[in-house]
Each structure stands twice: as C-alpha cells, then as structure tokens.
Amino acid sequence: SATLAAAYALLTENDLWTNVAFGTTNLSTFLNSFGAGFFTFECAALFTSAAIYGKLDTFLATHHLIALASYVLSTYREMSHFFAIAALMLEMTTPFSCLCWAL
C-alpha cells in the first residue's frame, strides 16, 4: 500500500513536480515518515539478527543507516520529498527483505 501511495503522490501532487528540491505536501511528509519507520524497522531487524547470530553485513547496515538518516533529514528539513518518495517506491518493492534473510 505504501508503494501505491507513493505512486499516487508522484503522479498527482503537482507541488512535488514544480519544485523537486523543496516541494512538500501532507502526503509526501507522511510517506517520508513512513520511510523513516520502515528503515528503523529494518535496522532493528538487522542489528537484532547480528546480535543473535554474531554476523553483521556492514554494507547492508551502512545502506540502512544512510537511508534512515536521509528520510529523517528529508522530513525534518522539508526538502527532497520528490526523490525520497521515488526511492521509497524502489525500497518497498521488496518489503522485509532484511528480515527474510535473517530467518
């Protein structure tokens, strides 16, 4: 459903298209917050798995931590919502992939 909401935002929210750097809408703010929550969950699953199994994929951890910081900054600073939503669509095509690898 987040993928559909992201697609809807990119297709219908004119503010995102007219100013891709600083354009924001209520939906884009919600989706960025959702992205931050998604990466918070993924980081928790990744580090929990590392604690249990004693093995941490540093590249995956780096990816998740940078993505989490990006979504938090994008939401807090109210910028780059267009690009954050586009990236969210890419990430949400494989939901919970980190959790599946841990299991």
Contacts in CASP RR format, 6 or more apart in sequence:
PFRMAT RR
TARGET T0000
AUTHOR 0000-0000-0000
METHOD contacts of the structure
MODEL  1
SATLAAAYALLTENDLWTNVAFGTTNLSTFLNSFGAGFFTFECAALFTSA
AIYGKLDTFLATHHLIALASYVLSTYREMSHFFAIAALMLEMTTPFSCLC
WAL
2 31 0 8 1.000
2 34 0 8 1.000
2 35 0 8 1.000
2 38 0 8 1.000
2 88 0 8 1.000
2 92 0 8 1.000
3 89 0 8 1.000
3 92 0 8 1.000
3 93 0 8 1.000
5 27 0 8 1.000
5 30 0 8 1.000
5 31 0 8 1.000
6 31 0 8 1.000
6 85 0 8 1.000
6 86 0 8 1.000
6 88 0 8 1.000
6 89 0 8 1.000
6 92 0 8 1.000
7 89 0 8 1.000
8 27 0 8 1.000
9 16 0 8 1.000
9 25 0 8 1.000
9 27 0 8 1.000
9 28 0 8 1.000
9 31 0 8 1.000
9 85 0 8 1.000
10 16 0 8 1.000
10 82 0 8 1.000
10 85 0 8 1.000
10 86 0 8 1.000
10 89 0 8 1.000
13 25 0 8 1.000
13 27 0 8 1.000
13 28 0 8 1.000
15 23 0 8 1.000
15 24 0 8 1.000
15 25 0 8 1.000
16 23 0 8 1.000
16 24 0 8 1.000
16 25 0 8 1.000
16 28 0 8 1.000
16 81 0 8 1.000
16 82 0 8 1.000
16 85 0 8 1.000
17 82 0 8 1.000
20 80 0 8 1.000
20 82 0 8 1.000
20 83 0 8 1.000
21 79 0 8 1.000
21 80 0 8 1.000
21 82 0 8 1.000
22 78 0 8 1.000
22 79 0 8 1.000
23 78 0 8 1.000
23 79 0 8 1.000
23 81 0 8 1.000
23 82 0 8 1.000
24 78 0 8 1.000
24 79 0 8 1.000
24 81 0 8 1.000
25 81 0 8 1.000
28 81 0 8 1.000
28 82 0 8 1.000
28 84 0 8 1.000
28 85 0 8 1.000
29 75 0 8 1.000
29 78 0 8 1.000
29 81 0 8 1.000
31 81 0 8 1.000
31 84 0 8 1.000
31 85 0 8 1.000
31 88 0 8 1.000
32 71 0 8 1.000
32 74 0 8 1.000
32 75 0 8 1.000
32 81 0 8 1.000
32 84 0 8 1.000
32 85 0 8 1.000
32 88 0 8 1.000
33 71 0 8 1.000
33 75 0 8 1.000
34 88 0 8 1.000
35 71 0 8 1.000
35 84 0 8 1.000
35 88 0 8 1.000
35 91 0 8 1.000
36 68 0 8 1.000
36 71 0 8 1.000
36 72 0 8 1.000
36 75 0 8 1.000
37 71 0 8 1.000
38 88 0 8 1.000
38 91 0 8 1.000
38 92 0 8 1.000
38 95 0 8 1.000
39 64 0 8 1.000
39 67 0 8 1.000
39 68 0 8 1.000
39 71 0 8 1.000
40 68 0 8 1.000
42 64 0 8 1.000
42 98 0 8 1.000
42 99 0 8 1.000
43 61 0 8 1.000
43 64 0 8 1.000
43 65 0 8 1.000
43 68 0 8 1.000
45 96 0 8 1.000
45 98 0 8 1.000
45 99 0 8 1.000
45 102 0 8 1.000
46 56 0 8 1.000
46 57 0 8 1.000
46 60 0 8 1.000
46 61 0 8 1.000
46 64 0 8 1.000
46 98 0 8 1.000
46 102 0 8 1.000
47 56 0 8 1.000
47 61 0 8 1.000
48 102 0 8 1.000
49 55 0 8 1.000
49 98 0 8 1.000
49 101 0 8 1.000
49 102 0 8 1.000
50 56 0 8 1.000
50 61 0 8 1.000
52 102 0 8 1.000
53 102 0 8 1.000
60 98 0 8 1.000
64 98 0 8 1.000
67 87 0 8 1.000
67 91 0 8 1.000
70 84 0 8 1.000
70 87 0 8 1.000
71 84 0 8 1.000
74 80 0 8 1.000
74 81 0 8 1.000
74 84 0 8 1.000
END
